[in-house]
Amino acid sequence: MIEATVTGNVGKVNDVRVTKTGKAMLTFSVASTEKKDGPTTWVEVVCFDEQAETCSQSLQKGQRVVVAGRMGLETYEKKDGSTGFSVRLVADEVWSSLRWRKGE
């Protein structure tokens, strides 16, 4: 896996699930656009254990975040039977970006 940092806006935040080994697991998506009118890249983020619980209570759709972790390419079967690919980041750290936030 590759060490990576992604900055973008939270898309869908799923419910916390429990893995077969009993670990809490949360997935959410982050949309990152390089330029104002450029293409958007979606990254699926996975958190485990306490971080999964904390993120599920803290993250909201549209929130600007920074996520650091280990990135890999996942394959899956599409409905039409072809192979699809998605970028997945197993989060080590998740924090709120203050770059565009105005004083509150």
C-alpha positions as CSV (number, residue, x, y, z in Angstrom):
1,M,0.0,0.0,0.0
2,I,1.0,3.6,-0.5
3,E,1.1,6.2,2.3
4,A,-1.2,9.1,1.1
5,T,-3.0,12.2,2.3
6,V,-6.3,13.2,0.7
7,T,-8.0,16.6,1.2
8,G,-11.6,17.0,0.1
9,N,-15.3,17.1,1.0
10,V,-17.1,14.3,2.8
11,G,-19.7,12.6,0.6
12,K,-21.8,9.8,2.0
13,V,-21.1,8.6,5.5
14,N,-22.2,5.0,6.1
15,D,-23.4,3.4,9.3
16,V,-20.8,1.7,11.5
17,R,-20.7,-2.0,10.9
18,V,-19.0,-4.8,12.8
19,T,-16.5,-7.0,11.0
20,K,-16.4,-10.8,11.3
21,T,-13.6,-10.3,13.9
22,G,-15.7,-8.0,16.0
23,K,-14.1,-4.7,15.0
24,A,-16.1,-1.5,14.4
25,M,-15.7,-0.4,10.8
26,L,-16.9,2.8,9.1
27,T,-16.7,3.8,5.4
28,F,-17.2,7.2,4.0
29,S,-16.4,8.9,0.7
30,V,-14.2,12.0,0.1
31,A,-14.5,14.1,-3.1
32,S,-11.4,15.9,-4.2
33,T,-11.2,18.3,-7.2
34,E,-7.8,19.5,-8.3
35,K,-9.0,22.7,-10.1
36,K,-12.3,24.6,-9.9
37,D,-13.6,23.1,-13.1
38,G,-11.5,19.9,-13.1
39,P,-12.6,16.3,-12.7
40,T,-13.6,15.1,-9.2
41,T,-11.8,12.1,-7.8
42,W,-13.8,10.0,-5.2
43,V,-11.9,8.1,-2.6
44,E,-13.4,5.6,-0.3
45,V,-12.1,5.9,3.3
46,V,-12.2,3.1,5.8
47,C,-11.8,3.6,9.6
48,F,-11.7,1.0,12.3
49,D,-12.3,0.6,16.1
50,E,-12.6,3.9,18.1
51,Q,-11.8,6.0,15.1
52,A,-14.8,4.5,13.3
53,E,-17.1,5.4,16.2
54,T,-15.7,8.9,16.5
55,C,-15.9,9.6,12.8
56,S,-19.5,8.4,12.6
57,Q,-20.5,10.9,15.3
58,S,-18.4,13.8,13.9
59,L,-18.5,13.7,10.1
60,Q,-21.1,15.4,8.0
61,K,-21.8,15.5,4.3
62,G,-20.0,18.4,2.7
63,Q,-17.5,18.9,5.6
64,R,-13.9,19.6,4.4
65,V,-11.5,17.0,5.8
66,V,-7.9,15.8,5.6
67,V,-7.3,12.0,5.7
68,A,-3.9,10.4,6.0
69,G,-3.4,6.6,5.7
70,R,-2.6,3.7,3.4
71,M,-4.0,3.8,-0.1
72,G,-4.7,0.9,-2.4
73,L,-6.7,0.0,-5.5
74,E,-9.7,-2.2,-4.9
75,T,-11.4,-4.3,-7.6
76,Y,-15.1,-5.3,-7.7
77,E,-17.6,-6.8,-10.0
78,K,-20.0,-4.3,-11.6
79,K,-23.7,-5.2,-12.2
80,D,-22.9,-5.8,-15.9
81,G,-20.3,-8.4,-15.0
82,S,-17.3,-6.2,-15.8
83,T,-14.5,-5.4,-13.4
84,G,-14.5,-2.0,-11.7
85,F,-11.8,-0.2,-9.7
86,S,-12.0,2.1,-6.7
87,V,-9.4,3.9,-4.7
88,R,-9.5,3.0,-1.0
89,L,-7.8,4.7,1.9
90,V,-7.4,2.9,5.2
91,A,-7.3,5.9,7.6
92,D,-4.7,6.4,10.2
93,E,-5.8,10.0,10.9
94,V,-8.9,12.1,10.0
95,W,-9.2,15.8,10.8
96,S,-11.2,18.8,9.9
97,S,-9.7,21.2,7.4
98,L,-9.7,24.8,8.4
99,R,-8.5,26.2,5.0
100,W,-11.8,27.6,3.9
101,R,-13.6,27.9,7.2
102,K,-14.5,31.4,8.3
103,G,-14.5,32.4,12.0
104,E,-17.3,31.0,14.0
